[in-house]
Amino acid sequence: MSNLQRLKLLLLLVLILPFVRGDAQRDPLDNLIAFIRLVGDVRYFYPGDVAAETDWDAFTLHYVEASMSAENPAVLARELNAWFAPYAPGVHVFVTGAEPPTTIDQPAGATGVTLWGHVPLGAGRTAQLVEGSRMRAPLGAAEVDYVEPVFGDEPITTIPVRLEPYVVDLGGGVSAVIPLTVYSDDIGTLPHSAPPAPLEQGVTSATALQFAILAKAWNAIQHFFPYWREIDWQWDAALRTALTEVLQPTAEPFLYTVQRMMARIGDGHSFTSGGGTADGGAYMLPFTWDVIEGQLVVTTRLSDDSPLPPGTVITAIDGVPAADVLAARLERESPVGQWGSYNALRLLGSGAPNETLTLTTASGDVVVPFSVRANSSLRTNWREERPATIIELEDGIWYIDVMRLTAGELSRAIPSLADARGLVLDARGYPTDFTAVPTLLGHLTDEPLSTAPFYVPIVTMPDHHEWQWLDVRYDLVQPLEARLTSNIAWILSDHSPR
């Protein structure tokens, strides 16, 4: 055998060895992530009848741990095909690099096609994290009207009928072909098949349950989060990090793992709670605090029983440096302006009525209970001591706390406010009465006001490909009688979600 022949043989062995034996260097997380991605793609975009009725949460729980054990890409592809075939017969998983099928043969008896559309607005939807609508089109149609019940009976757009399947690299050395359109007849999608028998769950391990929770949350954001172009969020890395934390558990609650993953999306309207884990609570410390010049400082008293006066510097919380406690909490908050630190401090200052914090100050340790019952105003506007909601500061100068304002208070004050020489409008926080704010704006404008452009994605493909956008802006404010002065000073902050 010549040296050239030996070299060719060696190269051949290097290429095929991982497929004929287990790859000793293979990361089980590669298999797990491939499974999670395929679950999301099929769950939300494969339009077959059986898939649409499948309990994908139960499916995920059943197979999620088993997916890690495949010893090479060929085994992983074989297992995924076996698991998904009864629910999505058109889906095909193959070893990356092989030639995939790129056409879908039309079966005998087909009279139309079926496909998914999603508008992830969430209005009135409680059954699933994200729902959608399956639509049917006649054979040969290039597009189909999309009717979304949330917006009424009229089509909101047309979406294309894609007969070419979606090909995606799942990672782990495998890829998948996923039909986004399937043929159908008057009975249903083709081929007709009965739903498989329910999967036997047995005893679900904590690891499998946590994997399934992360899979569902990750897939919903992967396919439907509208700001994916604007934020460098490294979402793939976020999933791997979270799964690694499950496999390397600490004393921290699993909730913290989910929060850290979700914080990566950088959305101040994203909140993650539950799991029986305390995170905030119905009661608050008897004071508020803020970070001032790098130190945690008491800013206001919420109760006369507060043992710490404003100006007190807190150096440690339960024996841990205050800066470290806040940094750990900020890892679980979306870093949007000052909102992340504001919300982290608010949650650190909230708890159950039987709980306490040991706070270290220059005078020593002080045990402080969560003793102030939180209400909606305290939860959102608790940092500053403020005047009454509506009050005349001096002759003709009125202060209005827009965040605490109610429609009734505003209505009663309008006769006085109409004669005001100037207004101070305090918008630090988040409104507690969403009818009061448009009413106030109606007394400040001569023209109708609409919301800013508000675009909702129309999703028909996985992985945020080829989105359409639906503008759902609406008229918010109409001019009202008793036009108030335009001599206005606004007080603003970042103390609201972005």
Stockholm file with secondary structure:
# STOCKHOLM 1.0

chainA/1-498         MSNLQRLKLLLLLVLILPFVRGDAQRDPLDNLIAFIRLVGDVRYFYPGDVAAETDWDAFTLHYVEASMSAENPAVLARELNAWFAPYAPGVHVFVTGAEPPTTIDQPAGATGVTLWGHVPLGAGRTAQLVEGSRMRAPLGAAEVDYVEPVFGDEPITTIPVRLEPYVVDLGGGVSAVIPLTVYSDDIGTLPHSAPPAPLEQGVTSATALQFAILAKAWNAIQHFFPYWREIDWQWDAALRTALTEVLQPTAEPFLYTVQRMMARIGDGHSFTSGGGTADGGAYMLPFTWDVIEGQLVVTTRLSDDSPLPPGTVITAIDGVPAADVLAARLERESPVGQWGSYNALRLLGSGAPNETLTLTTASGDVVVPFSVRANSSLRTNWREERPATIIELEDGIWYIDVMRLTAGELSRAIPSLADARGLVLDARGYPTDFTAVPTLLGHLTDEPLSTAPFYVPIVTMPDHHEWQWLDVRYDLVQPLEARLTSNIAWILSDHSPR
#=GR chainA/1-498 SS CCHHHHHHHHHHHHHHHHHHSCCTTCCHHHHHHHHHHHHHHHHHHCCCHHHHHCCHHHHHHHHTTGGGGCCSHHHHHHHHHHHHTTTCTTCEEEETTSCCCCCCCCCTTCCEEEEEEBCTTCTTCCSSSSCCEEEEEETTCSEEEECCGGGCSSCCEEEECCCSCEEEEEETTEEEEECSEEEECSSSBSSCCCCCCCCCCCSCCHHHHHHHHHHHHHHHHHHHCTTTTTCCCCHHHHHHHHHHHHHSCCSSCHHHHHHHHHHTTCCTTCCCCCTTCCSSCSEECSEEEEEETTEEEEEEESSTTCSSCTTCEECEETTEEHHHHHHHHHTTSCCCTTHHHHHHHHHHTEECTTCEEEEEETTEEEEEECCEECCHHHHHSCSSCCCCSEEEEETTEEEEETTTCCHHHHHHHHHHHTTCSEEEEECCSCCSCTTHHHHHHHTTCSSCEECCCCEEEEBCSSTTCSCEEEECCCEEECCCSSCCCSCEEEECCSCSCC
#=GC SS_cons         CCHHHHHHHHHHHHHHHHHHSCCTTCCHHHHHHHHHHHHHHHHHHCCCHHHHHCCHHHHHHHHTTGGGGCCSHHHHHHHHHHHHTTTCTTCEEEETTSCCCCCCCCCTTCCEEEEEEBCTTCTTCCSSSSCCEEEEEETTCSEEEECCGGGCSSCCEEEECCCSCEEEEEETTEEEEECSEEEECSSSBSSCCCCCCCCCCCSCCHHHHHHHHHHHHHHHHHHHCTTTTTCCCCHHHHHHHHHHHHHSCCSSCHHHHHHHHHHTTCCTTCCCCCTTCCSSCSEECSEEEEEETTEEEEEEESSTTCSSCTTCEECEETTEEHHHHHHHHHTTSCCCTTHHHHHHHHHHTEECTTCEEEEEETTEEEEEECCEECCHHHHHSCSSCCCCSEEEEETTEEEEETTTCCHHHHHHHHHHHTTCSEEEEECCSCCSCTTHHHHHHHTTCSSCEECCCCEEEEBCSSTTCSCEEEECCCEEECCCSSCCCSCEEEECCSCSCC
//
